[in-house]
Amino acid sequence: MKLPTSVAGILALKGTQVLTVTPQTRVFDALVLMAEHDVGALVVVDPDGKPVGVFSERDYARKVILHGKASKQIEVREVMTSPVHCVTPAQSVEECMGTMTFRRVRHLPVLENGRLAGIVSIGDMVKAIISSQEDAIHQLENYIAGKYPA
C-alpha cells in the first residue's frame, strides 16, 4: 500500500465527503450536524459553494460558551474562523502541517479547480506521518535482518 504524502493521497483513503453549512445556520443546528456525523468541524460556504469559513468545536467552546451566548440564538457567521485557509490536492502533508501550525488551525478545506473537494484535519496529517514512519522502520528492520527488498 502506498502511503499518503499529499492531500490527494489522504483524500483517496478517507474520502471526499465534506459537511457544509451556510453563514446563516444557527450554531445549535451546526452542532447537531457535527454530532450526527462525529466530526469536529464544518466548512461554511456561500451560496455558490465557496468556502468562507470553518466552524469547529473550538469555535463553539471559545466564542459561544465562554461568552455566555446561546447557541440557538446566534448564527455560525458570528463565531466561525475566517478567513478560511485552503489547500489543494497536490500539496504535501508537510506543507499542510506548516500551514496548520502557522495559521493555528486544525482543519483545511481542499479546493480543486475552485471547487470544494474535501477537508483534511490535523489528525489526518498525524496519521499520515505515523504511517510513513512505521513504514520506514519496517524497511530498515528488513534491511538490517537481510530481508530486502522489503
DRENMI-489052 format. One record per residue: x negated, y negated, z of N, C-alpha, C, O, CB in turn; residue in one letter; residue number from 1. Coordinates in steps of 0.1 Angstrom, whole numbers. Last residue first. Glycine has a CB too. Layout:
N
X;Y;Z;X;Y;Z;X;Y;Z;X;Y;Z;X;Y;Z;A;NUM;
...
REM end
This chain:
150
-123;50;7;-112;52;17;-99;55;10;-89;56;16;-110;40;25;A;150;
-148;70;-9;-140;58;-8;-127;61;0;-122;72;0;-136;52;-22;P;149;
-159;79;24;-155;69;14;-155;75;1;-161;85;-1;-165;57;14;Y;148;
-166;90;49;-153;94;42;-149;84;31;-138;81;30;-142;96;52;K;147;
-186;85;67;-189;91;54;-177;96;46;-179;104;37;-199;102;56;G;146;
-180;71;89;-179;85;90;-182;92;77;-182;105;76;-165;89;95;A;145;
-183;45;79;-193;50;89;-192;65;90;-203;71;92;-190;43;103;I;144;
-160;45;62;-174;43;56;-184;48;66;-193;55;62;-176;28;54;Y;143;
-139;48;80;-141;58;70;-155;57;64;-162;67;61;-131;57;59;N;142;
-143;24;94;-144;37;101;-147;48;91;-155;56;94;-131;39;109;E;141;
-138;5;74;-151;6;80;-153;19;87;-164;25;87;-153;-6;89;L;140;
-110;11;69;-120;13;58;-135;13;64;-142;22;59;-120;1;48;Q;139;
-100;3;94;-98;17;89;-109;20;78;-115;31;78;-84;19;83;H;138;
-106;-24;94;-111;-15;104;-111;0;100;-120;7;101;-104;-16;118;I;137;
-90;-33;73;-104;-34;72;-111;-25;82;-121;-19;79;-108;-49;75;A;136;
-64;-27;83;-69;-20;71;-84;-21;69;-91;-11;66;-62;-26;58;D;135;
-63;-44;104;-62;-29;107;-67;-22;95;-74;-12;96;-48;-25;110;E;134;
-64;-68;91;-75;-65;100;-75;-50;102;-86;-43;103;-74;-72;113;Q;133;
-40;-67;77;-52;-69;70;-64;-64;78;-73;-57;73;-54;-83;65;S;132;
-22;-67;98;-22;-55;89;-35;-56;81;-41;-45;79;-10;-56;79;S;131;
-27;-92;110;-30;-80;117;-31;-68;108;-40;-59;110;-19;-77;128;I;130;
-18;-108;88;-32;-109;93;-36;-96;101;-46;-91;98;-35;-121;101;I;129;
9;-102;87;1;-100;75;-14;-100;79;-22;-91;74;3;-111;65;A;128;
17;-110;113;19;-96;109;10;-93;97;3;-82;97;34;-93;105;K;127;
13;-138;111;5;-129;121;6;-115;117;-4;-108;118;11;-131;135;V;126;
32;-144;92;17;-147;90;9;-138;99;-1;-132;94;14;-162;92;M;125;
56;-138;104;52;-131;91;37;-133;89;31;-123;84;60;-137;80;D;124;
55;-156;126;55;-141;128;51;-133;116;44;-124;116;68;-137;133;G;123;
58;-180;113;45;-177;119;44;-162;122;33;-157;121;44;-185;132;I;122;
77;-172;83;75;-177;97;61;-174;102;54;-167;95;86;-170;106;S;121;
92;-182;52;82;-174;59;80;-181;73;82;-193;75;68;-174;52;V;120;
118;-178;29;112;-186;40;102;-176;47;105;-164;48;124;-190;50;I;119;
129;-184;-5;126;-176;7;122;-185;18;122;-197;17;116;-165;4;G;118;
133;-201;-26;131;-187;-30;128;-178;-17;126;-166;-19;119;-187;-39;A;117;
149;-229;-38;146;-222;-26;145;-207;-29;154;-201;-34;157;-224;-15;L;116;
133;-244;-67;144;-237;-60;140;-230;-48;129;-225;-47;151;-228;-70;R;115;
111;-254;-80;120;-264;-74;132;-258;-67;141;-265;-62;125;-273;-84;G;114;
96;-231;-86;102;-239;-97;113;-248;-91;124;-250;-98;108;-230;-108;N;113;
102;-222;-54;96;-217;-67;104;-224;-78;116;-222;-79;97;-201;-68;E;112;
95;-227;-20;101;-232;-32;94;-226;-45;81;-226;-45;100;-247;-33;L;111;
102;-216;12;94;-213;0;101;-218;-12;113;-214;-15;91;-198;-2;V;110;
100;-231;44;107;-227;32;98;-225;20;88;-232;19;119;-237;29;P;109;
84;-221;72;81;-228;60;90;-223;49;89;-211;45;66;-227;56;L;108;
82;-224;107;89;-218;96;86;-227;84;86;-240;85;104;-217;98;H;107;
69;-237;127;68;-222;128;75;-216;116;75;-203;114;75;-217;140;R;106;
47;-265;129;60;-259;126;58;-244;126;47;-239;125;65;-264;112;V;105;
25;-284;130;32;-279;142;46;-274;140;55;-278;146;32;-290;153;R;104;
9;-291;109;23;-297;110;30;-294;122;41;-299;125;31;-293;98;R;103;
-13;-274;114;-15;-289;113;-1;-296;115;-1;-307;121;-20;-292;99;F;102;
-1;-249;115;-9;-254;127;-10;-269;126;-7;-276;136;-23;-248;126;T;101;
11;-246;90;19;-245;103;12;-251;115;18;-257;123;22;-230;105;M;100;
-11;-250;73;0;-259;73;8;-258;86;12;-269;92;9;-256;61;T;99;
-26;-227;81;-32;-241;82;-21;-251;82;-21;-260;91;-42;-244;71;G;98;
-9;-207;73;-13;-208;87;-19;-222;90;-16;-228;100;-24;-197;91;M;97;
-9;-211;46;3;-213;54;0;-215;68;6;-223;75;13;-201;52;C;96;
-36;-205;39;-30;-218;37;-18;-221;45;-16;-232;51;-27;-220;22;E;95;
-36;-178;46;-44;-187;53;-40;-202;51;-40;-210;61;-59;-186;48;E;94;
-18;-167;28;-15;-166;42;-23;-176;50;-18;-183;59;-17;-152;48;V;93;
-17;-188;-1;-22;-178;7;-17;-178;21;-12;-188;26;-37;-178;7;S;92;
8;-195;-27;-1;-199;-16;-5;-187;-7;3;-178;-5;6;-210;-7;Q;91;
27;-187;-45;13;-185;-48;3;-188;-37;-8;-184;-37;9;-193;-60;A;90;
52;-195;-37;48;-181;-36;33;-178;-38;28;-168;-33;56;-173;-46;P;89;
47;-226;-17;50;-218;-30;46;-204;-28;38;-200;-20;43;-225;-42;T;88;
62;-244;10;51;-237;3;56;-231;-9;68;-230;-12;44;-227;13;V;87;
72;-274;27;75;-262;19;62;-257;14;52;-264;12;85;-265;8;C;86;
85;-292;53;72;-289;46;74;-275;40;78;-265;46;60;-288;56;H;85;
109;-318;57;106;-303;57;93;-301;49;91;-308;39;118;-295;50;V;84;
106;-346;79;107;-340;66;103;-325;67;96;-321;75;99;-347;55;P;83;
125;-328;103;125;-334;89;114;-344;90;112;-351;100;138;-340;85;S;82;
143;-306;122;130;-311;119;129;-315;104;132;-308;95;119;-299;122;T;81;
175;-317;134;167;-309;126;153;-315;125;151;-327;127;173;-307;112;M;80;
193;-334;148;182;-327;156;173;-318;147;163;-313;153;189;-318;166;V;79;
212;-345;131;207;-353;143;195;-346;150;188;-353;157;218;-355;152;E;78;
219;-325;113;211;-336;108;205;-345;120;194;-350;118;220;-346;100;R;77;
237;-309;128;224;-305;126;214;-316;122;203;-317;126;223;-293;115;V;76;
258;-329;149;255;-322;136;240;-319;136;232;-325;142;259;-331;124;E;75;
276;-324;180;266;-330;172;263;-322;159;265;-310;159;253;-333;179;I;74;
295;-309;194;298;-323;190;289;-329;180;292;-338;172;299;-332;202;Q;73;
287;-285;202;299;-285;194;302;-299;189;311;-301;180;311;-280;202;K;72;
265;-291;218;263;-285;205;275;-285;196;274;-284;184;257;-271;207;S;71;
261;-321;235;270;-310;234;269;-304;220;271;-311;210;284;-314;237;A;70;
231;-331;253;240;-332;242;249;-320;242;245;-309;246;233;-335;229;K;69;
210;-333;272;223;-332;276;234;-334;266;245;-338;269;225;-342;287;G;68;
185;-331;263;190;-344;263;205;-344;267;212;-354;266;189;-350;249;H;67;
179;-304;264;172;-312;273;177;-327;273;174;-334;283;157;-313;269;L;66;
197;-294;243;199;-291;257;192;-301;267;198;-305;276;194;-277;260;I;65;
186;-309;220;200;-308;224;202;-306;239;206;-315;246;208;-297;216;V;64;
159;-308;217;166;-320;212;181;-320;216;188;-330;215;165;-322;198;K;63;
148;-284;226;142;-297;229;150;-309;226;148;-319;233;129;-298;221;R;62;
166;-263;218;161;-264;232;156;-278;235;158;-283;246;150;-254;234;A;61;
169;-269;190;180;-268;199;176;-271;214;181;-279;221;188;-255;198;Y;60;
143;-267;181;150;-280;179;162;-280;189;164;-290;196;156;-282;165;D;59;
138;-240;186;130;-250;193;137;-264;192;137;-271;202;116;-251;186;R;58;
155;-228;169;158;-226;183;150;-237;191;155;-242;201;154;-212;188;E;57;
158;-251;141;153;-239;148;158;-239;162;163;-249;167;138;-239;147;S;56;
163;-263;109;169;-263;122;165;-250;129;167;-239;124;184;-264;122;F;55;
146;-283;86;147;-269;92;153;-271;106;149;-280;113;133;-262;92;V;54;
154;-302;56;150;-300;70;151;-285;74;155;-277;66;159;-308;79;G;53;
161;-302;30;159;-315;36;155;-314;51;152;-324;57;172;-323;35;V;52;
160;-283;0;157;-283;15;154;-298;20;146;-305;14;145;-275;18;P;51;
186;-284;-23;172;-288;-20;170;-289;-5;178;-295;2;169;-302;-27;K;50;
212;-279;-30;204;-268;-26;190;-271;-22;182;-262;-20;205;-257;-36;G;49;
227;-301;-36;220;-295;-47;212;-283;-43;206;-276;-52;211;-305;-54;D;48;
235;-310;-10;245;-304;-19;239;-297;-32;245;-288;-37;254;-314;-24;P;47;
206;-300;10;215;-310;5;225;-303;-5;224;-291;-7;208;-321;-2;D;46;
200;-277;38;199;-281;23;209;-292;20;220;-293;26;202;-269;15;V;45;
180;-264;62;190;-273;60;189;-279;45;178;-284;41;190;-285;70;V;44;
173;-231;71;169;-242;62;182;-251;60;193;-246;57;164;-237;48;V;43;
170;-220;104;179;-221;92;173;-232;84;168;-243;89;194;-223;96;L;42;
155;-197;127;156;-209;121;165;-208;108;167;-198;102;142;-214;117;A;41;
154;-171;138;151;-183;147;152;-196;140;150;-206;147;137;-181;152;G;40;
180;-146;136;169;-154;130;166;-166;139;175;-170;147;172;-158;116;V;39;
202;-128;137;190;-126;145;178;-133;139;167;-127;137;187;-111;147;D;38;
226;-133;126;216;-127;117;203;-125;124;193;-121;118;214;-136;105;H;37;
241;-143;147;247;-132;139;236;-125;131;237;-113;128;258;-137;130;E;36;
224;-164;156;226;-152;164;232;-140;156;227;-129;159;236;-156;176;A;35;
227;-182;134;214;-177;138;215;-164;146;208;-154;144;206;-187;145;M;34;
255;-187;135;249;-181;123;235;-175;127;233;-163;122;248;-191;112;L;33;
255;-200;160;263;-188;158;257;-180;146;255;-168;147;278;-191;156;V;32;
240;-223;155;235;-213;164;243;-200;163;236;-189;165;237;-219;179;L;31;
257;-236;137;244;-231;132;238;-221;142;232;-211;137;234;-243;131;A;30;
278;-242;154;280;-232;142;267;-227;137;266;-216;133;288;-239;131;D;29;
265;-260;171;271;-248;176;273;-237;165;269;-226;167;284;-251;183;F;28;
259;-281;153;248;-274;159;254;-260;164;247;-250;163;242;-282;170;V;27;
279;-284;123;278;-285;138;267;-276;143;265;-265;139;291;-283;145;R;26;
267;-296;93;271;-284;101;269;-288;116;259;-294;120;262;-272;97;T;25;
256;-316;78;269;-319;85;273;-307;94;283;-309;101;279;-322;75;Q;24;
235;-306;64;232;-315;75;244;-318;83;243;-322;95;226;-328;69;P;23;
243;-271;59;242;-285;55;239;-294;67;240;-289;78;255;-289;48;T;22;
222;-241;60;234;-249;65;232;-263;58;222;-266;53;234;-250;80;V;21;
211;-208;51;211;-223;50;224;-229;56;234;-222;57;210;-227;35;T;20;
189;-181;50;202;-186;55;201;-202;56;191;-207;60;205;-181;70;L;19;
176;-163;25;174;-175;33;188;-179;37;197;-181;29;167;-186;24;V;18;
160;-134;13;173;-140;18;169;-152;27;160;-151;35;181;-129;26;Q;17;
139;-120;3;140;-134;-1;153;-141;5;156;-152;1;140;-136;-16;T;16;
117;-96;19;129;-100;12;130;-116;11;122;-123;17;142;-95;19;G;15;
94;-85;30;105;-89;39;118;-93;32;129;-92;38;101;-100;47;K;14;
78;-79;7;80;-69;18;92;-73;27;100;-64;30;68;-69;27;L;13;
78;-101;-9;81;-88;-15;84;-77;-4;92;-68;-7;69;-84;-24;A;12;
70;-121;9;84;-121;5;88;-107;-2;99;-103;-1;87;-132;-5;L;11;
43;-114;10;51;-114;22;66;-113;18;73;-105;24;49;-126;31;I;10;
36;-119;-17;34;-106;-11;42;-104;2;48;-93;4;20;-103;-8;G;9;
40;-147;-18;48;-138;-27;47;-123;-22;57;-116;-22;42;-138;-41;A;8;
21;-157;0;36;-158;3;44;-148;-6;53;-142;-1;40;-173;1;V;7;
-6;-133;1;1;-145;-4;15;-145;1;20;-135;6;0;-146;-19;S;6;
-14;-109;9;-24;-120;11;-18;-134;7;-24;-144;9;-37;-117;4;T;5;
-2;-79;20;1;-92;15;-10;-102;19;-14;-103;31;15;-97;21;P;4;
-18;-49;9;-14;-58;20;-12;-72;14;-18;-76;5;-25;-58;30;L;3;
-6;-21;-9;-13;-34;-10;-8;-43;1;4;-46;2;-12;-40;-24;K;2;
-8;12;0;0;0;0;-9;-12;0;-18;-14;8;10;0;12;M;1;
REM end
